[in-house]
């Protein structure tokens, strides 16, 4: 009896090329940061980034997003290196998607589609799955014609035109019916969640908010002594998690919410607004910032804009600058000799990074008072955060329930 063949059933990671357009007023450093984030999204989705293409343009081309010369360059590379997917850093129109796919002959994704795919992988609860499916269908609806391009290759266009259009209209009607069904299902889930929130009693509510992958779930686990899933990938948390926290006999509710991100697809923003009710109804927001990230100021702006959209920007906010252990590595490079830095035509010389001690005294720390500087993983300054949180919750509790003094 011969040896049995062993088949490798492991799924091969898809090879990916990224494409970004450098717009007027956007520095090469910003573009690099945006594409690094896109690469992280690809990694989170399970792909491997092999190459990055950029092009300076006043505005994206209406037909192919990038110019014809750049598209030919991408096409040559895709064929030579056997690339599986090309991902664009902006949302593509249905016509752009169709034209690019026709030229490159590989799978084409835009930033929105990639984020939707990650959300679909991460969704665990019925609510998250329903929200993601609704967003996917809303994204798919205007792009239905791309699925029927095979009819163009058949002879007898007059004879085939009717059935093709009938099938598209049939699919469109089915998707619209499914969208309507999912919206009704979300309304039911929202009502159930609202009832749960009302049944939580007279407890102060605190919500963790921030850019994705800044350490909110790690802080949640630290404060609530819980086991919320935390991972160094984007959107590790999709479902809002609520835990009861007790500090010095004073109980309050702490919720961990989905992370925000630049260029979050508007379909997802709309679909996940119900999930973010915890943010709208919270008494205190803990805005977590990854201080070790080179563009954390842009991330703060993105989160503030999202909070503004949710009508929650005027709430009491505690700024928590997390990952100071990683920032201290930057401190060691603070004494950079600027005379040795080369200034190129595209990008001016960078200034020396600010030390953590200097940052704690800077305008940003003062303007975002109260501001805490911690390391959730290393447990640095965690007790100071607990004390501040206790004082904030206690003051609110005294104001709201003046006769309930047994807790403090």
C-alpha positions in Angstrom: 0.0 0.0 0.0 1.5 3.3 -1.2 1.9 6.5 0.8 -1.2 8.6 1.0 -0.9 12.1 -0.4 -1.0 14.9 2.1 -2.8 18.0 0.9 -2.0 21.5 2.4 -5.4 22.9 3.2 -4.0 26.1 4.8 -5.3 29.2 2.9 -2.5 31.0 1.2 -2.3 34.7 2.2 -3.2 37.0 -0.7 -0.6 39.3 -2.1 -1.6 42.9 -2.2 -0.6 46.2 -3.8 -1.7 49.5 -2.4 -2.6 52.7 -4.4 -2.9 56.2 -3.0 -3.2 59.7 -4.5 -1.3 62.6 -3.0 -3.7 65.5 -3.0 -2.8 69.2 -2.9 -1.7 70.4 0.5 -0.9 66.8 1.6 2.7 66.2 2.6 4.6 63.0 1.7 4.7 62.2 5.4 0.9 62.3 5.7 0.5 60.2 2.6 3.0 57.7 4.0 1.1 57.6 7.3 -2.2 57.1 5.5 -0.9 54.2 3.4 0.8 52.6 6.5 -2.6 52.6 8.1 -4.1 51.0 4.9 -1.3 48.4 5.0 -2.3 47.7 8.7 -5.9 47.2 7.5 -4.7 44.7 4.9 -2.6 42.9 7.5 -5.7 42.8 9.8 -7.7 41.3 6.9 -5.0 38.6 6.4 -3.2 39.9 3.3 0.5 40.7 2.6 1.4 44.1 1.2 4.0 43.7 -1.5 4.1 47.1 -3.1 2.8 50.7 -2.7 2.0 53.0 -5.6 1.4 56.8 -5.2 0.7 59.6 -7.6 0.4 63.3 -7.1 -2.8 64.6 -8.6 -5.0 67.7 -8.2 -8.0 65.3 -8.0 -8.5 61.6 -8.7 -9.3 60.7 -12.4 -13.0 60.2 -12.9 -12.5 57.1 -15.0 -9.6 55.2 -13.4 -8.8 57.2 -10.2 -5.1 57.3 -11.2 -3.7 58.5 -14.5 -3.3 56.0 -17.5 0.5 56.0 -17.2 0.3 55.0 -13.5 -2.4 52.4 -14.2 -0.1 50.8 -16.8 2.7 50.8 -14.3 0.5 49.0 -11.8 -0.7 46.6 -14.4 2.9 45.6 -15.4 3.8 45.0 -11.7 0.6 43.1 -11.0 1.2 40.7 -13.9 4.9 40.3 -13.2 4.6 39.7 -9.5 1.3 37.7 -9.6 -0.5 40.1 -7.3 -4.0 38.9 -6.1 -5.6 42.2 -5.0 -5.1 45.9 -5.6 -6.4 48.1 -2.8 -7.1 51.9 -3.2 -7.0 54.2 -0.2 -10.2 56.1 -1.2 -13.7 55.0 -2.0 -14.0 54.2 -5.8 -17.1 55.0 -7.8 -18.9 52.0 -9.5 -17.5 53.1 -12.9 -13.9 53.5 -11.5 -14.2 50.1 -10.0 -15.4 48.6 -13.2 -12.7 50.3 -15.4 -9.8 49.5 -13.1 -10.9 45.9 -12.8 -11.1 45.6 -16.6 -7.6 46.9 -17.0 -5.8 45.0 -14.2 -7.8 41.7 -14.3 -7.5 41.1 -10.6 -9.7 41.7 -7.6 -10.0 45.5 -6.8 -11.0 46.8 -3.4 -11.3 50.3 -2.1 -10.8 51.4 1.5 -14.5 51.1 2.4 -14.8 47.6 1.0 -11.7 46.5 3.0 -13.0 47.9 6.2 -16.4 46.2 5.6 -14.6 42.9 5.1 -12.7 43.3 8.4 -15.9 44.2 10.2 -17.6 41.1 8.8 -14.8 38.9 10.1 -14.8 40.6 13.5 -18.6 40.6 14.1 -19.7 38.2 16.8 -23.1 39.2 18.2 -26.4 39.3 16.3 -26.4 43.1 16.4 -22.9 43.5 15.0 -23.5 40.9 12.3 -26.8 42.7 11.3 -25.1 46.1 11.2 -22.2 44.9 9.1 -24.5 43.0 6.7 -26.7 46.1 6.3 -23.6 48.3 5.5 -22.4 45.7 3.0 -25.7 45.6 1.1 -25.9 49.4 1.1 -22.3 49.5 -0.4 -23.2 46.8 -2.9 -26.4 48.3 -4.2 -25.0 51.0 -6.5 -22.3 48.5 -7.8 -24.7 45.8 -8.9 -24.0 46.4 -12.6 -20.4 45.3 -12.2 -21.6 41.8 -11.4 -23.3 41.5 -14.8 -20.4 42.5 -17.1 -20.3 38.9 -18.4 -23.3 39.7 -20.5 -21.2 42.1 -22.6 -19.1 39.2 -23.9 -22.1 37.4 -25.3 -23.3 37.8 -28.9 -26.8 39.0 -29.7 -26.8 42.1 -27.5 -30.4 43.0 -28.4 -31.6 39.5 -27.4 -29.6 39.5 -24.2 -30.3 43.0 -23.0 -33.7 42.4 -21.6 -32.8 39.3 -19.4 -29.7 41.1 -18.1 -31.7 44.2 -17.1 -34.4 42.0 -15.6 -31.9 40.1 -13.5 -30.2 43.3 -12.2 -33.6 44.7 -11.3 -34.5 41.5 -9.6 -31.3 41.5 -7.6 -31.8 45.2 -6.7 -35.3 44.5 -5.5 -34.1 41.5 -3.4 -31.3 43.7 -1.8 -33.7 46.5 -1.1 -36.1 44.0 0.6 -33.2 42.6 2.6 -32.1 46.1 3.6 -35.6 46.9 4.8 -35.7 43.6 6.8 -32.3 44.3 8.4 -33.3 47.8 9.4 -36.4 46.4 11.1 -34.3 43.8 12.9 -31.9 46.6 14.1 -34.8 48.6 15.4 -35.9 45.6 17.5 -32.4 45.0 18.8 -32.2 48.8 19.7 -35.4 48.6 21.7 -34.0 45.6 23.6 -30.8 47.4 24.3 -32.6 50.5 25.4 -34.6 48.3 27.9 -31.4 46.8 29.2 -29.8 50.3 29.7 -32.9 51.4 31.6 -32.7 48.3 33.9 -29.1 49.0 34.9 -30.2 51.2 37.8 -28.9 54.4 39.1 -25.3 54.1 38.2 -23.0 56.6 36.6 -21.9 55.6 33.1 -18.4 55.9 31.8 -17.5 55.1 28.1 -14.1 54.5 26.6 -13.7 56.1 23.2 -10.8 56.6 20.8 -9.1 55.8 17.6 -8.9 52.1 16.8 -6.0 50.1 18.3 -5.1 52.7 21.0 -5.6 50.3 23.9 -9.2 50.8 25.0 -9.9 47.1 25.6 -6.7 46.7 27.6 -7.7 49.6 29.8 -11.2 48.1 30.1 -9.6 44.8 31.3 -7.4 46.7 33.7 -10.2 48.7 35.3 -12.9 46.1 35.2 -10.7 43.1 35.8 -12.5 41.5 32.9 -11.5 39.4 29.9 -12.5 41.7 27.0 -10.7 40.5 23.8 -7.7 42.7 23.0 -5.3 42.4 20.1 -2.8 44.5 18.2 -5.0 44.7 15.2 -7.5 47.3 13.9 -11.1 46.8 15.1 -10.4 44.0 17.5 -13.5 45.2 19.3 -16.8 45.7 17.4 -19.4 45.0 20.0 -20.0 47.4 22.8 -19.0 45.7 26.1 -20.4 47.0 29.4 -18.9 46.0 32.8 -19.6 47.1 36.4 -16.5 48.6 38.0 -16.1 49.3 41.7 -13.5 51.7 43.1 -13.4 52.2 46.8 -17.0 50.8 47.2 -18.3 53.2 44.5 -19.8 51.3 41.6 -20.2 52.6 38.0 -20.7 51.2 34.6 -17.8 51.2 32.1 -18.3 50.5 28.4 -15.8 49.7 25.7 -16.9 50.9 22.2 -15.8 50.3 18.6 -12.8 52.3 17.6 -13.0 55.2 15.2 -10.8 55.5 12.1 -10.0 58.1 9.4 -12.3 57.8 6.3 -14.7 55.4 8.1 -17.3 54.4 5.4 -20.5 56.4 5.9 -22.6 53.2 5.6 -20.8 51.9 8.7 -21.1 55.2 10.6 -24.9 55.1 10.1 -25.3 51.4 10.8 -23.2 51.6 14.0 -24.8 54.7 15.5 -27.1 52.5 17.6 -24.0 50.7 19.0 -22.6 54.1 20.0 -25.7 54.9 22.1 -23.4 54.0 25.0 -21.3 57.0 24.1 -24.3 59.4 23.7 -25.8 58.3 27.1 -22.5 58.2 29.0 -21.9 60.7 31.8 -18.1 60.7 31.4 -16.0 59.9 28.3 -12.5 58.5 28.6 -10.8 59.5 25.4 -7.9 57.1 25.0 -4.9 58.3 22.8 -1.9 56.3 21.6 0.8 58.8 22.4 3.4 56.6 20.7 1.7 57.0 17.3 3.4 59.6 15.1 0.1 61.2 14.1 -1.8 61.0 17.3 -3.0 64.6 17.0 -4.8 63.7 13.7 -6.3 60.8 15.5 -7.6 63.0 18.3 -9.1 65.3 15.6 -10.8 62.3 14.0 -12.3 61.1 17.3 -13.5 64.6 18.2 -15.2 65.0 14.8 -17.0 61.7 15.3 -18.0 62.7 18.8 -19.4 65.9 17.4 -21.4 63.9 14.8 -22.8 61.8 17.6 -23.7 64.9 19.7 -21.3 63.8 22.5 -18.5 66.4 22.2 -19.8 68.5 25.1 -19.7 65.7 27.7 -17.0 65.7 30.4 -14.0 64.1 28.9 -10.9 62.6 30.5 -7.9 62.5 28.1 -5.8 59.4 28.7 -2.5 59.3 26.8 -1.7 55.6 26.7 1.4 53.7 25.7 3.9 56.0 27.4 6.3 53.0 27.5 6.5 53.1 23.7 6.8 56.9 23.7 9.8 56.7 26.0 11.7 54.9 23.2 11.2 58.1 21.2 12.5 60.1 24.2 15.9 58.5 23.7 16.0 60.0 20.2 15.0 63.5 21.3 18.6 64.9 21.2 18.7 64.7 17.4 21.3 66.8 15.7 19.1 68.7 13.2 22.2 69.9 11.3 22.8 66.3 10.2 19.2 65.9 8.8 18.9 66.1 5.1 16.2 68.3 3.7 14.7 67.0 0.4 12.7 68.9 -2.2 9.5 66.9 -1.4 9.8 66.9 2.4 11.4 69.4 4.8 13.6 68.3 7.6 11.7 66.9 10.6 11.9 68.6 14.0 13.3 66.8 17.0 10.6 64.7 18.8 9.2 66.2 22.0 10.2 64.4 25.2 7.4 62.9 27.3 8.2 65.3 30.2 8.0 68.3 27.8 4.7 67.0 26.3 3.1 66.7 29.8 3.7 70.4 30.2 2.7 71.3 26.6 -0.4 73.2 25.4 -2.1 69.9 24.4 -1.9 68.5 27.9 -3.1 71.8 29.4 -5.9 72.3 26.8 -7.2 68.7 27.4 -7.3 68.9 31.2 -7.7 66.6 33.0 -5.1 64.6 31.1 -3.4 61.4 32.3 -0.3 59.7 31.0 -0.3 55.9 31.5 0.8 52.6 30.2 -2.0 50.1 30.5 0.2 47.1 29.7 3.0 48.2 32.1 0.5 49.4 34.7 2.3 52.8 34.9 0.2 55.7 36.5 -2.8 53.4 36.6 -3.5 54.2 40.3 -3.6 57.9 39.5 -6.2 57.2 36.7 -8.3 55.2 39.2 -8.2 58.1 41.7 -9.1 60.7 39.1 -12.0 58.4 37.8 -13.2 57.9 41.4 -13.3 61.6 42.1 -15.2 62.4 38.8 -17.7 59.6 39.4 -18.2 60.5 43.1 -18.8 64.2 42.3 -21.4 63.2 39.7 -23.0 60.8 42.1 -23.2 63.4 44.9 -24.9 65.9 42.5 -27.4 63.4 41.1 -28.1 61.3 44.3 -27.4 63.7 47.2 -29.0 61.4 49.8 -27.0 58.3 48.8 -23.9 58.8 50.9 -23.3 55.3 52.0 -21.0 54.6 49.0 -18.3 57.2 49.8 
